[in-house]
Amino acid sequence: MKILVIEDNKSVCSMIEMFFAKEGIEGEFINDGLEGYNRIKSGTWDALIIDWMLPSMDGVTICRKIREEKFTVPIIMLTAKDSESDQVLGLEMGADDYVTKPFSPLTLMARIKAVTRRVQSQEHKEQDNVIKTDHFKVNKITREVVVDETPVTNLTPKEFDLLSYMVEHPRQVFSREQLLERVWGYQFYGDERTVDVHIKRLRKKVETTSQPFFHTVWGVGYKFDDAVKADEV
């Protein structure tokens, strides 16, 4: 684990550094706010520990600016301010947690482990819900579809559900009955052409003449395969 500490109190830095050594954490310590802000952007960090009151740039401003710039690294604020309004302000600016001075190093280590676990869990969750193939990126949480770096924004909810399911099962052949059951969510008795209609619409919205994605398997149903070129079908 690699952590950047932006703190102008050198005795606090020394205490944190000792505990980092015991935990096997690589720490870098900076005593100036603006210098620390620039260092955040030039490195890769597992967590940031930022003091509220700093020379050149205060910790709340640092936190706000890096969140505006879409850095997702977990942040713990160190603060002598113990009022609820100050703590809420820090969290609203993008901090994940805060530790009030004076603090126990054991408390700080527990907070570090908690915020990094949360971030890692969220990253795993996001990875589990993003499907990537040769041409597609499908996010099942945000329901976003990108084909060859181009967002597809005109899918209906059911078109997205069908596309997502088939992209998640590439080269697997599904009958119309299977797709109706697994995508529509119930046993469908009646006109199975609803699947044909949705496949036709998806083809118009995401395919090109040179790159088909949804393939008809005669006598069976459909499959998704974006590695097959038109001249190979």
Order of alpha helices (4+ residues) and beta strands (2+ residues): beta-alpha-beta-alpha-beta-alpha-beta-alpha-beta-alpha-beta-beta-beta-beta-alpha-beta-alpha-alpha-beta-beta
